[in-house]
């Protein structure tokens, strides 16, 4: 930057001082200091500038001498001395016309000391183009996303910090990016998405045949001997369902070609598969199932703009920031938000209790649920993790009672007014031949809790809450999961009586003609019932295959137009602008029949 000039513009000030002795002495010392500074002899320059700046009798040169004393110290490598003087100047001369230069040099010092927050602060305070340039240069040197994230929270409205953060996140492999943070920054500052790791998907290509790579841990060397796959049956069932779907799609010509590759649950093996030349020609990759192979494929998918879909996962972390990555399932968050909407629409009492199994998946569900219902005026009176060994404590909490004792006269008076009250009696343990009369009350008053949300698939945990509500026999609703119906200790009758809502993503609509046809044909062909994983593989390949045939290899370009797409087996998918299924069925027993509570709309947007 261009430095403040050495006082030549201030001769008028010297004249104004009537050539006083002090001014003449300061001028001589100042000019001597200037000579040393320009010669690069910063130690001597410091000494002479110090004499002028420390002179108790003020002169026109005093403030400039202070500035150049600090700058000489900076050039001499004495950063602490330089910083101390510039900070003093900021306090003593806050209105000085060249304060912006002081702030700039303070920024230089702080950046050299790795004090990033103060470096940014003083660069901004300088208001100089050089300050902005310095900021950009220094921020570009920071490798740590965490450090830049901290700066972003300290300076949430600074675009240079935001750009540096977005640039650093986008430089990471796609599977390691903080997707929410990156796109939040890009959207807030209206940055160009393609410059920060969000590629243009490109034009979708309609083809006669779509090649689909199935990357699953088959754990064997071929597909011709099913006996060798018994120990990995769920994977084979998935693939079997996909093959059945491919046969259906190919009835009028070969529209889909399935190509199986064995990842063997191994990152190195997966990396070898991705190096095969044919992989770059795939239109879709299904899988992998396990985290490390999945991250490798996600990076490959992103770099080569190939869609991939995970058939089983519910974690949006699998998608990350990859616009080509999809979940066939609904996400954990989507399920929690759907459950919350049921409460918002159906429960008038705003007091809620939330219990969740103590793990990452269910805690995410619980906190997502809590946040949404609180946004709609609910009060979460309890948000508690539970395990098999601790769930009894919350059962006891819900069923705990206390006693209120009465005399015989009080008992008679109460029953006279309200014969429905239940007042018990027992022999007194304190007095012989005396009867004690008492009434039991729940410590948590009946009807004081509007509903309970239980984020757990464990039937042992579910049975405790179902039993507790059976005992309470009040108006409290309960929202749980479809897996509860598999419980050996819970009856469908009591769950219907309590009006249990099930978050039921794997609900099979058994009256659907497509479902009945598939089931009948499968049993006729294989002499057994299809497993759930067979049906998942079938529905996935049918849905995505139909979308590719209609919209091309980038089927996501048609999902907004398509809206909700009914499944052959399960209810169906709604992708819209998301990369996971946003429709989550909620079911409830009514007249001994399991029914959908939230039937899907077409999901199409109005023009």
C-alpha positions in Angstrom: 0.0 0.0 0.0 1.0 3.6 -0.3 2.4 4.8 3.0 1.5 8.0 4.7 4.0 10.7 3.4 6.7 12.0 5.7 5.3 15.3 6.6 6.2 17.3 3.5 2.5 18.3 3.2 2.7 19.7 6.7 5.2 22.6 6.3 2.2 24.9 6.6 1.7 23.6 10.1 5.3 24.4 10.9 4.8 27.9 9.6 1.7 28.2 11.7 3.7 27.4 14.8 5.8 30.5 14.1 9.0 28.5 13.9 8.9 27.8 17.6 12.0 26.2 19.1 10.1 23.0 19.8 8.8 22.7 16.2 12.3 23.3 14.8 13.8 20.7 17.1 11.1 18.1 16.2 11.5 18.9 12.5 15.2 18.1 12.6 14.7 14.9 14.6 11.8 13.8 12.4 13.8 14.4 9.2 16.8 12.4 10.7 14.4 9.6 11.5 13.1 9.7 8.0 16.6 9.3 6.5 17.2 6.2 8.7 13.8 4.7 7.7 14.4 5.2 4.0 17.8 3.7 4.3 16.3 0.6 6.0 18.0 1.3 9.4 14.9 0.7 11.4 16.5 0.5 14.8 17.9 4.0 14.6 14.7 5.3 12.9 12.7 4.0 15.9 15.0 5.9 18.3 14.6 9.2 16.5 10.8 8.8 15.9 10.4 7.9 19.6 12.0 11.1 20.6 9.5 13.1 18.6 6.5 11.0 19.6 7.5 11.1 23.3 8.0 14.8 23.5 5.4 16.1 26.0 5.3 19.4 24.2 3.0 18.7 21.2 4.1 19.5 17.7 2.8 18.9 14.2 5.1 15.9 13.8 4.1 14.0 17.0 1.3 11.8 15.7 3.2 11.0 12.5 6.3 10.1 14.5 4.2 7.7 16.6 2.9 6.0 13.5 6.3 5.7 11.9 7.8 4.6 15.2 5.4 1.6 15.1 6.1 1.0 11.4 9.8 1.0 12.0 9.3 -1.5 14.8 7.2 -3.6 12.5 10.0 -3.6 9.8 12.5 -4.5 12.5 10.5 -7.5 13.4 9.3 -6.1 16.8 5.7 -6.9 16.3 4.6 -6.5 19.9 6.1 -3.0 20.0 4.5 -2.0 16.8 1.1 -3.4 17.8 1.3 -1.6 21.2 2.0 1.8 19.6 -0.8 1.4 17.0 -3.3 0.4 19.7 -2.3 3.4 21.8 -2.8 5.6 18.8 -6.3 4.1 18.2 -7.2 5.2 21.7 -5.5 8.6 21.8 -6.3 9.7 18.3 -9.5 7.9 17.2 -10.5 10.8 14.9 -7.1 11.1 13.1 -7.6 11.3 9.4 -5.2 8.4 8.8 -6.7 6.1 11.3 -7.5 3.7 8.5 -3.8 3.1 7.9 -3.3 2.3 11.6 -6.1 -0.3 11.4 -4.6 -1.8 8.2 -1.2 -2.3 9.9 -2.8 -3.7 13.0 -4.5 -6.2 10.7 -1.1 -7.1 9.3 0.3 -7.7 12.8 -2.6 -9.8 13.9 -2.5 -12.0 10.9 1.2 -12.6 11.4 0.4 -13.6 15.0 -2.3 -16.0 13.7 -4.9 -14.0 15.5 -7.4 -14.4 12.7 -10.4 -12.8 14.3 -8.5 -9.5 15.1 -6.8 -9.7 11.7 -10.2 -9.7 10.0 -11.6 -7.1 12.5 -9.0 -4.5 11.8 -8.8 -5.2 8.0 -12.6 -4.4 8.0 -12.2 -1.4 10.2 -9.6 0.0 7.8 -12.1 0.3 5.0 -9.2 0.3 2.6 -9.0 -1.8 -0.7 -5.6 -2.9 0.6 -7.4 -4.2 3.7 -9.8 -6.3 1.7 -7.0 -7.6 -0.4 -5.0 -8.5 2.7 -8.0 -10.3 4.2 -8.5 -12.4 1.0 -4.8 -13.4 0.8 -4.7 -14.4 4.5 -8.0 -16.3 4.5 -6.9 -18.2 1.4 -4.0 -19.6 3.4 -6.2 -21.2 6.0 -6.6 -24.9 5.4 -8.9 -25.6 8.4 -12.6 -25.5 7.7 -13.2 -25.4 11.4 -11.2 -22.2 11.8 -13.0 -20.5 8.9 -16.3 -21.7 10.3 -15.5 -20.0 13.6 -14.6 -16.8 11.7 -17.9 -17.0 9.8 -19.9 -17.2 13.1 -17.9 -14.2 14.4 -18.4 -12.2 11.2 -21.7 -13.7 9.8 -22.3 -10.9 7.3 -18.8 -10.6 5.8 -18.7 -11.9 2.3 -14.9 -12.3 2.1 -15.0 -14.7 5.1 -18.0 -16.5 3.6 -16.3 -16.9 0.2 -13.2 -18.3 1.9 -15.3 -20.7 3.9 -17.3 -21.9 0.9 -14.1 -22.3 -1.2 -12.4 -24.4 1.5 -15.5 -26.6 2.0 -15.8 -27.1 -1.8 -12.2 -28.1 -2.0 -12.8 -31.2 0.1 -13.9 -34.5 -1.3 -17.7 -34.5 -1.7 -18.2 -37.2 0.9 -16.5 -35.0 3.6 -18.2 -31.7 3.0 -20.5 -29.9 5.4 -23.3 -29.7 2.9 -25.8 -27.7 5.0 -23.1 -25.0 5.8 -21.8 -24.8 2.3 -25.2 -24.2 0.7 -26.4 -22.0 3.5 -23.4 -19.7 2.8 -23.9 -19.9 -1.0 -27.6 -19.0 -0.7 -27.1 -16.2 1.8 -24.5 -14.3 -0.1 -25.9 -15.2 -3.6 -22.7 -16.9 -4.7 -22.4 -18.8 -7.9 -23.2 -22.4 -6.9 -21.1 -23.9 -9.7 -18.0 -22.0 -8.4 -18.5 -23.6 -5.0 -18.8 -27.3 -5.8 -22.4 -27.5 -7.0 -22.0 -28.7 -10.6 -24.5 -28.1 -13.3 -26.1 -31.5 -13.7 -26.2 -31.2 -17.4 -28.6 -32.4 -20.1 -30.4 -35.6 -19.4 -29.9 -38.2 -22.2 -32.8 -40.4 -23.3 -31.3 -43.8 -24.3 -32.5 -47.1 -25.6 -30.8 -49.0 -22.9 -29.6 -47.8 -19.5 -26.6 -49.4 -17.8 -26.9 -49.9 -14.1 -24.0 -50.9 -11.9 -25.0 -52.7 -8.7 -22.2 -52.3 -6.2 -23.1 -54.5 -3.3 -21.1 -56.7 -0.9 -22.0 -60.0 -2.5 -18.9 -61.6 -0.8 -18.4 -64.3 -3.5 -16.9 -64.6 -7.0 -20.1 -65.2 -9.1 -23.8 -65.1 -9.1 -24.4 -68.7 -10.4 -24.3 -70.6 -7.1 -26.9 -69.3 -4.7 -25.8 -71.8 -2.0 -22.7 -69.8 -1.4 -24.7 -66.7 -0.6 -26.7 -68.0 2.4 -24.7 -66.0 4.9 -25.3 -62.8 2.9 -28.9 -63.5 2.0 -30.2 -59.9 2.5 -27.8 -58.6 -0.3 -28.8 -61.4 -2.6 -32.5 -60.6 -1.9 -32.0 -57.0 -2.9 -30.3 -58.0 -6.1 -32.9 -60.6 -6.8 -35.6 -58.0 -6.5 -33.7 -55.7 -8.9 -33.5 -58.5 -11.5 -37.2 -59.2 -11.2 -37.8 -55.5 -11.9 -35.4 -55.4 -14.8 -37.2 -58.3 -16.3 -40.5 -56.3 -16.1 -38.9 -53.2 -17.5 -37.4 -55.2 -20.4 -40.6 -56.9 -21.5 -40.7 -54.7 -24.7 -37.0 -54.6 -25.4 -33.8 -54.2 -23.3 -34.3 -51.0 -21.5 -32.2 -51.7 -18.4 -29.0 -53.7 -18.2 -28.0 -54.7 -14.6 -24.2 -55.3 -14.0 -23.3 -56.7 -10.6 -20.0 -55.8 -8.9 -18.8 -57.2 -5.6 -17.4 -54.5 -3.2 -16.7 -57.2 -0.5 -17.3 -54.5 2.1 -13.8 -53.3 1.3 -12.6 -49.8 0.3 -9.6 -51.1 -1.7 -11.8 -53.5 -3.6 -14.3 -50.8 -4.3 -11.5 -48.5 -5.5 -10.4 -51.2 -8.0 -13.9 -51.5 -9.3 -14.1 -47.7 -9.9 -10.9 -47.8 -11.9 -12.5 -50.1 -14.5 -13.1 -48.1 -17.8 -16.7 -49.3 -18.1 -17.6 -47.5 -14.8 -17.5 -44.1 -16.4 -20.2 -45.2 -18.9 -22.8 -46.2 -16.3 -26.1 -44.3 -16.1 -26.8 -45.3 -12.5 -25.0 -46.9 -9.6 -26.9 -48.7 -6.9 -25.1 -49.0 -3.6 -22.7 -49.5 -1.9 -24.2 -50.2 1.5 -21.3 -49.6 3.9 -19.8 -46.2 4.8 -16.2 -46.2 3.4 -17.0 -47.8 0.0 -20.0 -45.5 -0.2 -17.7 -42.4 0.2 -15.4 -43.6 -2.6 -18.4 -44.1 -4.9 -19.8 -40.7 -3.9 -16.6 -39.0 -5.0 -16.6 -41.0 -8.2 -20.3 -40.2 -8.8 -19.7 -36.5 -8.3 -16.6 -36.3 -10.5 -18.1 -38.2 -13.3 -21.7 -36.9 -13.0 -23.3 -40.3 -12.5 -26.4 -40.8 -10.4 -26.1 -43.2 -7.5 -28.8 -44.4 -5.1 -28.6 -46.2 -1.8 -31.3 -48.8 -1.4 -31.4 -49.0 2.4 -29.9 -46.0 4.1 -31.9 -43.3 5.9 -29.0 -40.9 6.6 -28.7 -37.7 4.6 -24.9 -37.9 5.3 -24.8 -40.5 2.5 -26.1 -37.8 0.1 -23.8 -35.1 1.5 -23.3 -32.3 -1.0 -23.5 -34.6 -4.1 -26.4 -33.7 -6.3 -26.1 -37.0 -8.0 -26.5 -39.0 -4.8 -30.0 -40.3 -3.7 -31.6 -42.3 -1.0 -34.4 -44.6 -2.0 -35.7 -44.4 1.5 -37.1 -41.4 3.4 -34.5 -39.7 5.7 -34.5 -39.8 9.5 -35.3 -36.1 9.4 -38.2 -36.6 7.0 -39.7 -39.3 9.2 -39.4 -37.1 12.3 -41.0 -34.1 10.5 -43.9 -36.3 9.2 -44.5 -37.5 12.8 -44.4 -33.9 14.0 -47.0 -32.9 11.4 -49.3 -35.7 12.7 -49.1 -34.2 16.2 -49.6 -30.7 14.9 -52.7 -31.7 13.0 -54.2 -34.1 15.4 -53.3 -33.2 19.0 -54.9 -30.1 20.7 -53.1 -30.5 24.0 -49.7 -28.8 23.5 -47.8 -30.6 26.2 -45.5 -33.3 24.8 -43.1 -35.9 26.1 -40.3 -37.2 23.8 -38.3 -40.4 24.6 -35.6 -41.7 22.3 -33.3 -44.6 22.2 -29.8 -43.4 23.2 -28.1 -43.5 19.8 -27.2 -41.1 17.0 -30.1 -42.1 14.7 -32.9 -41.8 17.2 -31.5 -38.7 19.0 -31.5 -37.0 15.6 -35.1 -38.0 15.1 -36.1 -36.8 18.6 -34.5 -33.4 18.4 -35.8 -32.8 14.8 -39.3 -33.7 16.1 -38.9 -31.5 19.2 -37.8 -28.5 17.2 -40.7 -28.7 14.7 -43.5 -29.1 17.3 -42.0 -26.2 19.4 -42.2 -24.0 16.3 -45.9 -24.7 16.4 -46.5 -23.8 20.0 -46.0 -27.1 21.7 -44.1 -27.4 25.0 -41.8 -30.3 25.4 -42.0 -31.1 29.1 -39.6 -34.0 28.8 -36.9 -35.0 26.2 -35.2 -38.1 27.5 -32.8 -40.8 26.2 -33.7 -44.3 27.2 -32.1 -47.8 27.0 -33.5 -51.2 27.6 -32.1 -51.0 31.1 -33.5 -47.5 31.9 -36.9 -47.5 30.2 -38.5 -48.8 33.3 -37.8 -45.6 35.1 -39.9 -43.6 32.6 -42.6 -46.2 32.9 -42.6 -45.7 36.6 -42.7 -41.9 36.1 -45.9 -42.2 33.9 -47.6 -44.6 36.2 -46.5 -43.2 39.6 -49.4 -42.5 42.0 -49.9 -40.9 45.4 -52.7 -41.5 48.0 -55.2 -39.1 49.5 -56.7 -40.4 52.8 -60.3 -39.8 53.9 -62.4 -40.4 57.0 -65.5 -42.5 56.5 -67.6 -39.4 56.5 -65.5 -37.7 53.8 -65.7 -40.9 51.7 -69.5 -41.0 51.9 -69.7 -37.3 51.0 -67.4 -37.7 48.0 -69.3 -40.7 46.6 -72.6 -39.0 47.2 -71.5 -36.2 44.9 -69.7 -38.4 42.3 -70.4 -42.2 42.4 -67.8 -42.8 39.7 -64.9 -41.9 42.0 -63.0 -45.0 43.2 -62.2 -44.9 46.9 -60.5 -48.0 48.2 -60.3 -49.3 51.7 -57.9 -51.4 53.8 -57.3 -52.2 57.4 -55.2 -49.7 59.3 -51.7 -50.9 60.2 -51.6 -48.4 63.0 -54.9 -48.9 64.8 -56.8 -52.1 65.5 -60.2 -52.6 63.9 -59.9 -49.3 62.0 -60.6 -49.0 58.3 -58.5 -46.6 56.2 -60.2 -45.0 53.2 -58.0 -43.7 50.4 -58.1 -42.6 46.8 -55.1 -42.9 44.3 -54.1 -40.1 41.9 -51.5 -40.1 39.2 -48.6 -37.8 40.0 -48.7 -36.7 36.4 -52.3 -35.6 36.2 -54.6 -37.4 33.7 -54.9 -35.6 30.4 -52.1 -33.2 31.3 -49.9 -34.7 28.5 -51.2 -34.3 25.0 -49.0 -36.9 23.4 -45.8 -39.0 23.6 -43.3 -39.4 20.8 -41.1 -42.5 21.1 -38.1 -42.5 18.7 -37.2 -46.2 19.0 -37.9 -49.3 17.0 -37.3 -51.6 20.0 -40.4 -53.4 21.0 -39.3 -53.7 24.6 -39.1 -50.0 24.9 -42.4 -49.6 23.0 -44.2 -52.1 25.3 -43.3 -50.0 28.4 -45.0 -46.9 27.0 -48.0 -48.7 25.6 -48.5 -50.4 29.0 -48.1 -47.1 30.8 -50.8 -45.5 28.7 -53.1 -48.5 29.2 -52.7 -48.0 32.9 -53.3 -44.2 32.7 -56.4 -44.7 30.5 -56.5 -41.0 29.7 -56.5 -39.0 26.4 -52.7 -39.1 25.9 -51.8 -40.0 22.3 -48.6 -41.9 21.3 -46.6 -41.8 18.1 -44.2 -44.7 17.4 -43.0 -46.9 14.6 -44.3 -49.6 12.4 -41.8 -52.1 13.8 -43.9 -52.1 17.0 -46.4 -54.3 15.4 -43.9 -57.2 15.4 -43.9 -57.2 19.2 -44.9 -60.5 20.9 -46.0 -58.7 24.0 -48.2 -56.1 22.5 -51.6 -56.9 21.0 -53.0 -55.2 18.0 -56.3 -54.7 20.0 -54.6 -52.6 22.7 -52.7 -50.5 20.1 -55.9 -49.8 18.3 -57.6 -49.0 21.5 -54.9 -46.4 22.3 -55.0 -45.0 18.7 -51.2 -45.6 18.2 -49.8 -43.7 15.2 -47.1 -45.7 13.4 -44.4 -44.0 11.3 -44.5 -46.7 8.7 -42.1 -46.1 5.7 -42.2 -49.8 4.8 -45.9 -50.0 4.7 -47.1 -52.5 2.1 -50.3 -51.7 0.4 -51.5 -55.3 0.1 -54.7 -54.5 -1.8 -52.9 -52.7 -4.6 -53.2 -54.8 -7.8 -49.5 -54.4 -8.6 -48.6 -55.7 -5.2 -50.9 -58.7 -5.5 -49.6 -59.5 -9.0 -46.0 -59.4 -7.9 -46.6 -61.5 -4.9 -48.6 -64.1 -6.9 -46.1 -64.3 -9.7 -43.2 -64.5 -7.3 -44.7 -67.4 -5.3 -45.6 -69.2 -8.5 -42.1 -68.9 -9.7 -40.1 -69.5 -6.6 -42.5 -71.3 -4.3 -41.9 -68.9 -1.4 -42.9 -65.5 -0.2 -40.7 -62.5 -1.2 -38.7 -61.1 1.6 -38.8 -57.4 2.4 -35.4 -56.9 0.8 -36.6 -58.6 -2.4 -39.5 -56.1 -2.5 -37.2 -53.1 -1.8 -35.0 -54.1 -4.7 -38.0 -54.6 -6.9 -39.6 -51.3 -6.0 -36.4 -49.3 -6.3 -35.4 -50.7 -9.7 -39.0 -50.3 -11.0 -39.4 -46.7 -9.9 -36.0 -45.5 -10.9 -36.1 -47.5 -14.1 -39.4 -46.0 -15.1 -38.1 -42.5 -14.3 -35.0 -43.0 -16.5 -37.0 -44.4 -19.4 -39.2 -41.3 -19.2 -36.7 -38.6 -18.3 -33.3 -39.9 -19.2 -30.2 -40.8 -17.2 -30.6 -37.7 -15.0 -34.1 -38.7 -13.8 -34.0 -36.0 -11.2 -34.8 -33.4 -13.9 -38.3 -34.9 -14.0 -39.1 -35.4 -10.3 -40.6 -31.9 -9.8 -42.9 -32.4 -12.8 -43.6 -36.0 -11.8 -44.5 -35.3 -8.1 -45.5 -38.3 -6.1 -44.7 -41.6 -7.9 -46.7 -44.6 -6.6 -44.7 -47.8 -5.9 -45.4 -51.3 -7.0 -45.0 -52.7 -3.5 -44.6 -49.8 -1.1 -46.6 -46.5 -1.1 -44.2 -44.7 -3.4 -41.7 -41.8 -3.6 -41.8 -38.0 -3.6 -38.4 -36.5 -4.5 -39.4 -33.1 -5.7 -36.2 -31.0 -5.3 -34.7 -33.2 -2.6 -32.5 -36.3 -3.1 -34.4 -38.5 -0.6 -38.0 -39.7 -0.4 -40.1 -37.0 1.3 -43.3 -39.0 1.6 -43.5 -41.1 4.8 -46.6 -43.2 5.4 -48.3 -42.9 8.8 -50.7 -45.7 9.7 -53.2 -46.4 12.5 -55.5 -49.3 13.2 -59.2 -48.7 12.7 -61.8 -51.4 12.9 -59.0 -54.0 13.0 -57.6 -52.7 9.7 -54.3 -50.9 9.3 -55.0 -47.7 7.4 -53.0 -44.8 6.0 -53.5 -41.6 7.9 -51.7 -39.2 5.6 -52.5 -40.3 2.0 -50.1 -38.7 -0.5 -51.1 -35.9 -2.8 -49.7 -35.9 -6.3 -46.9 -33.6 -5.1 -47.0 -31.6 -8.3 -46.4 -27.9 -8.1 -48.9 -25.4 -9.5 -47.8 -23.3 -12.4 
